Amino acid sequence: MASRLGSLPPQLTSPPLHHRRHLRSRRLLWSSDLASSLSSCRSLAPAQLDLFSASLSPVNSGRCNVPLLVRCNAQTTVATSLSPGTPVRPTSILVVGATGTLGRQVVRRALDEGYDVRCLVRPRPAPADFLRDWGATVVNADLSKPETIPATLVGIHTVIDCATGRPEEPIRTVDWEGKVALIQCAKAMGIQKYIFYSIHNCDKHPEVPLMQIKHCTEKFIHDTGLNYLIIRLCGFMQGLIGQYAVPILEEKSVWGTDAPTRIAYMDTQDIARLTFIAMRNEKIDKKLLTFAGPRAWTTQEVITLCERLAGQDANITTVPVSILKFTRQLTRLFQWTNDVADRLAFSEVLSSDIVFSVPMAETYNLLGVDQKDIATLEKYLQDYFSNILKKLKDLKAQSKQTDIFF
């Protein structure tokens, strides 16, 4: 068919003149509208984002006076003169960071509750096929490449931002520059609600780069005028499996500190469930909530609990917080180890007697949730060890079946 069309006279293969003019005008109008939306999403050069190094003097920018990575007054000017289009369905959501520990639980919960879920994931060799298998739509984009973001927001009502940078990346690449790009595009394209996960007490620890960035992102979202919900979190129960439970079962070293910090870990399934309850409650629009588990635990208490449930002692290697501090100072001397230093900055938090927890009674009342329905760490780890030990027992029993029949 293509070869036949190729042999036709030009006047037959081209549309009539008035059609060409119509199509050209439509293309120009579409290009103009897209350029208007993209213009705000491209103002993301480091100079415009006011990125600062730790060696600069303290910054005076509103309520966030911090000397580290970023200023909290990145440009919030966005396109606001977009003409009305087809209304989007309130059930259409975009989950950013959908393959992460929290993100995948948000996706599962949204699908279970009947939402139309689109997942923004970075292109990678191992595609996120499990998200498609669940029933979500997967789109490839990269927060570090602002030009890839707008297309993912078309037809979206609510953005749920669970993303964070990979350990090998500079913290500000995704968690600041990428988030500024995403938020600006969300505003420009008329997103109805933006849900952002932050860290509890991030406003009290500007010396920790990630916590400082989280606090500045909170301010930036507020300043854009978006309808938002900010949820601060204390810690995930799921993270304790790889950190403590698995090494104990495999009789490997368990790394801990001598810090007195206490953390109220929460099951990410509960976080996802409470998120959607809060998202549907209009009384919580433009509010900041903090989610915390039923009890705050020290590192040693978590290890002791795992030992009891596993039925064996842990091989504990204790790293003094003072060593972590020294390592951080050392790695900050070299440009290529700055990212390590940024992550070791949490040692500054661990060195103080801080409790990462908040009373949740008022939040439960606001959301209409019974505290008894929130998983405790004891119950979560008990279920994990019961399942794992049962599987190990079954495998051991199968390996002892040596009878051979002919």
HELIX and SHEET records of a PDB file:
HELIX    1   1 ALA A    2  GLY A    6  1                                   5    
HELIX    2   2 PRO A   10  THR A   13  1                                   4    
HELIX    3   3 LEU A   17  CYS A   41  1                                  25    
HELIX    4   4 GLY A  103  ASP A  112  1                                  10    
HELIX    5   5 ASP A  129  TRP A  134  1                                   6    
HELIX    6   6 PRO A  146  THR A  148  5                                   3    
HELIX    7   7 PRO A  150  LEU A  153  5                                   4    
HELIX    8   8 ILE A  171  ARG A  172  1                                   2    
HELIX    9   9 THR A  173  GLY A  178  3                                   6    
HELIX   10  10 LYS A  179  ALA A  188  1                                  10    
HELIX   11  11 CYS A  202  LYS A  204  5                                   3    
HELIX   12  12 PRO A  209  THR A  224  1                                  16    
HELIX   13  13 GLY A  239  LEU A  240  1                                   2    
HELIX   14  14 ILE A  241  ALA A  245  3                                   5    
HELIX   15  15 VAL A  246  LEU A  249  1                                   4    
HELIX   16  16 THR A  268  MET A  279  1                                  12    
HELIX   17  17 GLU A  282  ILE A  284  5                                   3    
HELIX   18  18 THR A  299  ALA A  310  1                                  12    
HELIX   19  19 VAL A  321  THR A  331  1                                  11    
HELIX   20  20 GLN A  335  THR A  337  5                                   3    
HELIX   21  21 ASN A  338  LEU A  344  1                                   7    
HELIX   22  22 PHE A  346  LEU A  350  1                                   5    
HELIX   23  23 ALA A  361  LEU A  367  1                                   7    
HELIX   24  24 GLN A  371  ASP A  373  5                                   3    
HELIX   25  25 LEU A  377  SER A  399  1                                  23    
SHEET    1   A 7 THR A 137  ASN A 140  0                                        
SHEET    2   A 7 ASP A 116  VAL A 121  1                                        
SHEET    3   A 7 SER A  92  VAL A  96  1                                        
SHEET    4   A 7 THR A 158  ASP A 161  1                                        
SHEET    5   A 7 LYS A 193  ILE A 199  1                                        
SHEET    6   A 7 TYR A 228  LEU A 233  1                                        
SHEET    7   A 7 LYS A 287  PHE A 291  1                                        
SHEET    1   B 2 SER A 253  THR A 257  0                                        
SHEET    2   B 2 ASN A 315  VAL A 319  1                                        
SHEET    1   C 2 ARG A 262  ILE A 263  0                                        
SHEET    2   C 2 VAL A 355  PHE A 356  1                                        
END                                                                             
